[in-house]
Amino acid sequence: MEIGKYIDETVSGWQEQRPDLDFVPMGYMLRFHAMAEAAMDKIQVIAKSHGLTVGEFDVLATLRRHGVASTLSPSYIAEVAMVSPSGLTHRLTQLELSGHITRIADNSDRRSSLVSITKTGAKTADLIIEQIAEQSARMYDAIPAKLLEQFNEVVAHVSTQLELDALSL
């Protein structure tokens, strides 16, 4: 079944069962989730074709976009990649074993290390990000620029609202 049809049926089914509630916003959320999941599936295929998970690529991409000569702390990488320190440790270990990163002792804190991307890691990150950029362009190519601008504005407003809601918890 086409995902849009499934979402429409879900929303209308709930509206029929619970006419006292507004399920239109839930339809927005379901469509956005389906779209994001489909895009992430494509990114996962690209990362896997280079022997990485999406999470491992996220670490490489974080290092690469800071410049090939940059060195970052694991805590910064974890914050930016929105992953727990223990989840990051596994990613760093895998990336180090595959030669994509190196860990260097942190002279200011002997309990910690700093992370740098290797030439192999930078090359891999560049190849993957090129493929993701091409895939992204294909996904949105048929949509008029004005609609994409409006979409971007709506997503920005929703993101702001989600952040505000999170602060009020």
Secondary structure as the mmCIF struct_conf table of DSSP 4:
data_model
#
loop_
_struct_conf.conf_type_id
_struct_conf.id
_struct_conf.beg_label_comp_id
_struct_conf.beg_label_asym_id
_struct_conf.beg_label_seq_id
_struct_conf.end_label_comp_id
_struct_conf.end_label_asym_id
_struct_conf.end_label_seq_id
HELX_RH_AL_P HELX_RH_AL_P1 ILE A 3 GLN A 17
TURN_TY1_P TURN_TY1_P1 PRO A 19 ASP A 20
BEND BEND1 LEU A 21 LEU A 21
HELX_RH_AL_P HELX_RH_AL_P2 VAL A 24 SER A 49
TURN_TY1_P TURN_TY1_P2 HIS A 50 GLY A 51
HELX_RH_AL_P HELX_RH_AL_P3 VAL A 54 ARG A 65
TURN_TY1_P TURN_TY1_P3 HIS A 66 HIS A 66
TURN_TY1_P TURN_TY1_P4 VAL A 68 ALA A 69
STRN STRN1 THR A 71 LEU A 72
HELX_RH_AL_P HELX_RH_AL_P4 PRO A 74 ALA A 81
TURN_TY1_P TURN_TY1_P5 MET A 82 MET A 82
HELX_RH_AL_P HELX_RH_AL_P5 PRO A 85 LEU A 97
TURN_TY1_P TURN_TY1_P6 SER A 98 GLY A 99
BEND BEND2 HIS A 100 HIS A 100
STRN STRN2 ILE A 101 ALA A 105
TURN_TY1_P TURN_TY1_P7 ASN A 107 SER A 108
TURN_TY1_P TURN_TY1_P8 ARG A 110 ARG A 111
STRN STRN3 SER A 113 ILE A 117
HELX_RH_AL_P HELX_RH_AL_P6 LYS A 119 TYR A 140
TURN_TY1_P TURN_TY1_P9 ASP A 141 ALA A 142
BEND BEND3 ILE A 143 ILE A 143
HELX_RH_AL_P HELX_RH_AL_P7 ALA A 145 LEU A 167
TURN_TY1_P TURN_TY1_P10 SER A 168 SER A 168
#
